[in-house]
Amino acid sequence: MNVFARASRRLAIVVALSVSVILPVATPAHAQSVWYWYWSPSNSGCWNIVAGPAYGGQVQQCDYPGASWLGQNYDPGTNIGDHYIYGGAGGNVMFAKKSGDYCNSYSGVSWGSMPFNTYLSSYYWGTRSGAFSQSYCYANGSSRGTNVSQTNPVAGGVQHFASVEGTPVYPWSSQFGSNPLLYVDNKFGVFNNTSKQAWGYLCPDLVDTGGSGQILELCGEEWDWLGKQRDPVEPAGCSPANWPMSGMPAFGAINQKFGSATTIFTTRSGSLGGSSAVQTSQTVNPAKDFSMQISKSQLQQAINLVNTACQGTSGFHLSSDIAHYRLLGVEDGLEQSTQGNSNTLYDTNGSESGLIFATLY
């Protein structure tokens, strides 16, 4: 996939604020306290809009995905709706300006070249024409799905992006003590796959607020079909500011396989999540639980690796001050590569549910 497509999968959000209630800080039965930023209780996608425990409580707001939800207020002129954006990570940065849940599609042909513009059925939003004519997002309560279908050898992907943009989410804030951890958990499955190469990913997206405004994407590889991603830890792409469009900040990405030696995150096991390693079978059925936790030292390692990899990219440099990093949201999705024959339909269908991201402290 091209650098922007890879950097692009992640960053989007939506608004559908249906309820606001004050909740206490959750304290599960384990050694650490938990400050939830997003979770999916009662078949909803909910998120918090207060910066931390010093405030004494969390304000909860929820999306309630259901019939005809994904295409709400879709504007064919901009190819954007309340719950749909395009362009992968770059689209998340540019178009997701409010907290909530989005479907995001992207293609390596050109930026935003996979438009989703029609209901395939009540819970499915996708496209009926072009090279990606059977690609779609599915959303019903906390259950979500993505499908990438293509009839040409061009990279493409579809993701769910859960955004907390517009809210002061600093996972490693001093409010959480000396060693807070960003925790991300999701259940992911692949139920149909005829692709030549594909992968599934779970990625927190961060912005450096220390003056640069640059984006750092930390990706956990949940599934790898036929070597789509090859390295246990891989700086995955760099792009300068204002590329591919004016206003886009500089962007750096890094990937690590779930279950590999600890570098930029730890594959977590225990009461808050599963311990699945990267899956390499043709399908992942039944779905498996993937959990990561990122310490301050691991974030620093990621920053160092990306700065080294991107040192030839004009103007790119991430701050080394961990306190500057604000969470934009988390993306979970599927991507197919450029491998294949243009006369053949390649199809990958996946699911995800129970997304949680939180600070452990």
C-alpha positions as CSV (number, residue, x, y, z in Angstrom):
1,M,0.0,0.0,0.0
2,N,1.2,3.5,-0.6
3,V,2.4,5.6,2.4
4,F,-0.7,7.7,2.6
5,A,-3.1,4.8,2.4
6,R,-1.2,3.1,5.2
7,A,-1.0,6.3,7.2
8,S,-4.6,7.0,6.1
9,R,-6.5,4.1,7.5
10,R,-6.8,5.7,10.9
11,L,-8.5,8.8,12.3
12,A,-12.2,9.5,12.1
13,I,-15.2,10.3,14.2
14,V,-18.8,11.1,14.3
15,V,-21.4,12.6,16.4
16,A,-24.6,11.1,17.6
17,L,-24.9,12.2,21.2
18,S,-27.9,10.5,22.6
19,V,-27.4,10.5,26.4
20,S,-25.2,12.2,29.0
21,V,-24.8,10.8,32.5
22,I,-22.2,11.2,35.2
23,L,-20.4,8.0,36.0
24,P,-18.0,7.1,38.8
25,V,-14.4,6.1,38.0
26,A,-14.5,2.3,37.4
27,T,-12.3,0.1,39.6
28,P,-12.4,-3.5,38.5
29,A,-11.1,-6.3,40.7
30,H,-7.4,-6.2,39.9
31,A,-4.4,-4.2,41.0
32,Q,-4.9,-1.2,38.8
33,S,-7.7,1.4,38.5
34,V,-9.2,2.1,35.2
35,W,-10.3,5.3,33.5
36,Y,-12.4,4.4,30.5
37,W,-12.2,6.6,27.4
38,Y,-14.5,4.4,25.2
39,W,-16.3,1.2,25.7
40,S,-19.4,-0.6,24.4
41,P,-21.9,-1.5,27.1
42,S,-25.6,-2.3,26.4
43,N,-25.0,-2.7,22.7
44,S,-23.8,0.8,22.2
45,G,-20.5,2.7,21.5
46,C,-20.0,5.0,24.4
47,W,-17.2,7.5,25.2
48,N,-16.2,9.9,27.9
49,I,-15.6,13.6,27.6
50,V,-13.7,14.5,30.8
51,A,-9.9,14.5,31.0
52,G,-9.3,12.4,34.1
53,P,-10.0,11.4,37.7
54,A,-9.1,14.8,39.0
55,Y,-12.5,15.9,37.8
56,G,-14.2,13.4,40.1
57,G,-16.4,11.8,37.5
58,Q,-16.9,11.0,33.8
59,V,-19.5,12.3,31.4
60,Q,-20.7,9.5,29.2
61,Q,-22.1,9.9,25.7
62,C,-23.2,7.2,23.3
63,D,-23.8,6.3,19.7
64,Y,-26.6,3.8,19.2
65,P,-25.9,2.1,15.8
66,G,-29.0,0.6,14.2
67,A,-31.0,0.4,11.0
68,S,-30.0,3.2,8.5
69,W,-27.5,4.6,11.0
70,L,-24.3,4.5,9.0
71,G,-25.5,6.7,6.2
72,Q,-27.1,9.4,8.3
73,N,-26.8,12.9,6.7
74,Y,-24.6,11.6,3.9
75,D,-23.6,14.5,1.6
76,P,-22.8,13.2,-2.0
77,G,-21.0,16.5,-2.7
78,T,-18.4,15.9,0.0
79,N,-18.7,12.1,0.3
80,I,-19.0,12.5,4.1
81,G,-21.8,11.8,6.5
82,D,-22.4,11.8,10.3
83,H,-20.9,8.3,10.5
84,Y,-19.0,7.9,7.2
85,I,-15.7,9.5,6.1
86,Y,-13.0,8.4,3.6
87,G,-9.3,8.4,3.2
88,G,-8.1,6.2,6.1
89,A,-5.9,7.9,8.7
90,G,-5.7,11.1,6.8
91,G,-9.5,11.2,6.5
92,N,-9.7,10.7,10.3
93,V,-7.5,13.7,10.8
94,M,-9.2,15.9,8.3
95,F,-12.9,15.0,8.6
96,A,-13.5,13.6,12.1
97,K,-14.0,16.7,14.2
98,K,-16.4,15.4,16.9
99,S,-16.4,12.4,19.2
100,G,-18.1,9.3,18.0
101,D,-18.0,6.3,15.6
102,Y,-17.2,6.3,11.9
103,C,-17.0,4.0,9.0
104,N,-13.9,4.9,6.9
105,S,-12.9,3.5,3.5
106,Y,-9.8,4.1,1.5
107,S,-7.9,3.0,-1.6
108,G,-4.4,3.2,-2.9
109,V,-5.6,4.3,-6.4
110,S,-6.0,7.9,-5.3
111,W,-7.0,9.5,-2.0
112,G,-10.6,8.8,-1.2
113,S,-11.3,6.7,-4.4
114,M,-13.5,4.2,-2.7
115,P,-16.8,6.1,-2.1
116,F,-19.4,4.5,0.1
117,N,-22.7,6.1,-0.9
118,T,-25.6,3.7,-0.6
119,Y,-27.4,1.3,1.7
120,L,-26.8,-2.3,0.8
121,S,-29.4,-3.2,3.4
122,S,-30.6,-1.6,6.7
123,Y,-27.3,-2.1,8.6
124,Y,-24.9,-2.1,5.7
125,W,-23.4,1.0,4.1
126,G,-21.2,0.6,1.1
127,T,-20.8,0.9,-2.7
128,R,-22.5,-0.9,-5.6
129,S,-20.2,0.3,-8.4
130,G,-16.6,0.5,-9.4
131,A,-13.6,-1.6,-8.5
132,F,-14.7,-1.9,-4.9
133,S,-18.4,-2.6,-5.7
134,Q,-19.0,-5.0,-2.8
135,S,-17.1,-3.2,0.0
136,Y,-19.1,-2.1,3.0
137,C,-19.3,-1.3,6.8
138,Y,-21.8,-3.0,9.1
139,A,-23.0,-1.6,12.4
140,N,-25.7,-2.8,14.8
141,G,-25.2,-2.0,18.5
142,S,-21.7,-3.0,19.6
143,S,-21.4,-5.5,16.7
144,R,-19.5,-4.2,13.7
145,G,-18.2,-5.6,10.5
146,T,-16.1,-4.5,7.5
147,N,-15.7,-6.0,4.0
148,V,-13.2,-5.2,1.4
149,S,-13.9,-6.5,-2.2
150,Q,-11.9,-5.5,-5.2
151,T,-11.6,-6.5,-8.8
152,N,-8.4,-4.8,-9.6
153,P,-4.9,-5.2,-8.0
154,V,-5.0,-2.0,-5.9
155,A,-4.7,-1.7,-2.1
156,G,-7.9,-0.9,-0.3
157,G,-9.2,-1.0,3.3
158,V,-12.2,-0.4,5.5
159,Q,-12.2,0.5,9.2
160,H,-14.3,1.4,12.2
161,F,-12.8,4.6,13.8
162,A,-13.9,5.4,17.4
163,S,-12.9,9.0,18.0
164,V,-12.6,11.1,21.0
165,E,-11.5,14.2,19.0
166,G,-12.5,17.5,20.6
167,T,-12.0,16.1,24.1
168,P,-8.9,16.4,26.3
169,V,-7.8,12.7,26.3
170,Y,-4.2,12.5,27.6
171,P,-3.7,8.8,28.5
172,W,-0.3,9.3,30.1
173,S,-1.2,12.5,32.1
174,S,0.4,13.0,35.5
175,Q,-3.2,12.8,36.9
176,F,-2.8,9.1,36.5
177,G,0.4,8.8,38.6
178,S,3.9,7.8,37.7
179,N,3.3,4.9,35.3
180,P,-0.1,5.0,33.5
181,L,-0.7,2.6,30.6
182,L,-2.9,3.1,27.6
183,Y,-5.0,-0.1,27.3
184,V,-6.9,-1.1,24.1
185,D,-9.0,-4.2,23.7
186,N,-11.1,-5.6,20.9
187,K,-12.6,-8.9,19.6
188,F,-11.7,-9.4,15.9
189,G,-12.6,-12.1,13.4
190,V,-12.3,-12.9,9.6
191,F,-15.1,-15.1,8.3
192,N,-14.4,-15.0,4.6
193,N,-11.2,-14.4,2.7
194,T,-10.1,-14.9,-0.9
195,S,-7.5,-12.2,-0.9
196,K,-3.9,-12.6,-2.1
197,Q,-2.6,-10.6,0.9
198,A,-4.4,-8.9,3.7
199,W,-4.1,-7.8,7.3
200,G,-6.2,-6.8,10.3
201,Y,-5.2,-4.0,12.6
202,L,-6.0,-2.3,15.9
203,C,-4.4,1.2,16.1
204,P,-4.5,4.1,18.6
205,D,-3.9,7.4,16.8
206,L,-2.1,10.2,18.7
207,V,-1.4,13.9,18.0
208,D,1.7,15.6,19.3
209,T,0.4,18.8,20.9
210,G,3.9,20.1,21.7
211,G,3.8,22.5,18.8
212,S,4.3,20.2,15.8
213,G,0.7,18.9,15.6
214,Q,2.1,15.8,13.9
215,I,0.3,12.5,14.0
216,L,1.7,9.2,15.4
217,E,-0.2,6.0,14.6
218,L,0.6,2.9,16.7
219,C,-0.7,-0.3,15.1
220,G,-1.1,-3.8,16.5
221,E,-1.3,-6.4,13.7
222,E,-4.1,-8.8,14.6
223,W,-4.1,-10.9,11.4
224,D,-1.6,-11.4,8.6
225,W,-2.6,-13.4,5.5
226,L,0.3,-14.4,3.3
227,G,2.9,-11.9,4.5
228,K,1.1,-8.6,4.1
229,Q,3.2,-7.4,7.0
230,R,6.6,-9.0,7.5
231,D,8.4,-7.5,10.4
232,P,7.6,-7.9,14.1
233,V,8.1,-4.2,14.5
234,E,8.0,-2.0,11.4
235,P,8.0,1.8,10.9
236,A,5.3,1.9,8.3
237,G,5.3,5.2,6.6
238,C,6.0,8.9,6.8
239,S,4.3,11.8,5.0
240,P,5.1,15.5,5.1
241,A,2.6,18.2,6.1
242,N,0.0,19.3,3.5
243,W,0.2,15.9,1.7
244,P,-1.9,14.8,0.0
245,M,-4.1,17.8,0.7
246,S,-3.7,21.2,2.3
247,G,-4.1,21.2,6.0
248,M,-3.0,17.6,6.6
249,P,-0.4,17.4,9.4
250,A,2.8,15.4,9.0
251,F,2.2,11.7,9.8
252,G,4.3,8.8,11.0
253,A,3.1,5.2,11.6
254,I,4.6,2.1,13.2
255,N,3.3,-1.5,13.4
256,Q,3.9,-4.4,15.7
257,K,2.5,-7.9,15.6
258,F,0.4,-9.0,18.6
259,G,2.4,-11.6,20.6
260,S,5.8,-10.4,19.4
261,A,8.5,-9.3,21.8
262,T,7.6,-6.2,23.6
263,T,8.7,-3.0,21.8
264,I,6.0,-0.4,21.3
265,F,3.2,-2.3,23.2
266,T,2.7,-5.4,25.4
267,T,0.2,-8.0,24.4
268,R,-1.9,-8.1,27.5
269,S,-3.6,-11.0,29.3
270,G,-5.6,-11.2,32.5
271,S,-8.9,-9.8,33.8
272,L,-9.1,-6.9,31.3
273,G,-8.6,-8.8,28.1
274,G,-7.3,-11.7,26.1
275,S,-3.8,-12.6,24.9
276,S,-4.1,-13.6,21.3
277,A,-1.0,-13.4,19.1
278,V,-1.1,-12.4,15.5
279,Q,-3.2,-14.9,13.5
280,T,-1.9,-16.2,10.2
281,S,-4.6,-18.6,9.1
282,Q,-6.9,-17.8,6.1
283,T,-9.7,-17.0,8.4
284,V,-10.0,-16.1,12.2
285,N,-13.2,-17.9,13.1
286,P,-14.3,-17.8,15.9
287,A,-13.2,-14.3,16.6
288,K,-10.4,-13.8,19.1
289,D,-9.7,-11.2,21.7
290,F,-6.7,-8.8,21.2
291,S,-5.5,-6.6,24.0
292,M,-2.5,-4.2,24.1
293,Q,-1.1,-1.9,26.7
294,I,1.4,0.9,26.1
295,S,3.6,2.4,28.8
296,K,5.4,5.7,28.7
297,S,8.7,4.0,27.9
298,Q,7.1,2.1,25.0
299,L,5.6,5.3,23.6
300,Q,9.1,6.8,23.8
301,Q,10.5,3.9,21.9
302,A,7.9,4.3,19.2
303,I,8.6,8.0,18.9
304,N,12.4,7.3,18.6
305,L,11.8,4.6,15.9
306,V,9.5,6.8,13.9
307,N,11.7,9.9,14.1
308,T,14.6,7.8,12.9
309,A,12.6,6.3,10.0
310,C,11.1,9.7,9.0
311,Q,14.3,11.8,9.3
312,G,14.3,12.3,5.5
313,T,10.8,13.6,5.5
314,S,10.8,17.4,5.3
315,G,9.8,19.0,8.6
316,F,9.0,15.8,10.4
317,H,10.0,15.4,14.1
318,L,7.9,14.2,17.0
319,S,8.3,15.6,20.5
320,S,10.0,13.4,23.1
321,D,7.8,14.8,25.9
322,I,5.2,12.1,26.6
323,A,2.9,14.6,28.3
324,H,2.3,16.2,24.9
325,Y,0.5,13.2,23.3
326,R,-3.3,13.4,23.1
327,L,-5.4,10.4,21.9
328,L,-7.5,11.1,18.8
329,G,-9.2,7.7,18.7
330,V,-8.7,4.0,17.9
331,E,-9.2,2.3,14.5
332,D,-9.9,-1.3,13.8
333,G,-10.1,-2.6,10.3
334,L,-9.1,-4.7,7.3
335,E,-6.9,-4.0,4.4
336,Q,-6.0,-5.9,1.2
337,S,-2.8,-5.4,-0.7
338,T,-2.0,-4.7,-4.4
339,Q,-1.3,-8.4,-5.1
340,G,-3.6,-10.2,-7.5
341,N,-5.1,-10.3,-11.0
342,S,-7.3,-7.5,-12.2
343,N,-10.0,-9.9,-13.6
344,T,-10.5,-11.7,-10.2
345,L,-12.7,-10.6,-7.3
346,Y,-10.8,-10.6,-4.0
347,D,-12.9,-10.5,-0.9
348,T,-12.2,-10.2,2.8
349,N,-15.0,-10.1,5.4
350,G,-14.3,-9.4,9.1
351,S,-16.0,-8.5,12.3
352,E,-15.2,-6.6,15.5
353,S,-17.0,-6.1,18.8
354,G,-16.5,-4.9,22.4
355,L,-14.0,-2.2,21.7
356,I,-12.5,-0.7,24.8
357,F,-9.8,1.9,25.3
358,A,-8.8,3.2,28.8
359,T,-6.0,4.3,31.0
360,L,-4.8,1.9,33.6
361,Y,-3.2,3.6,36.6
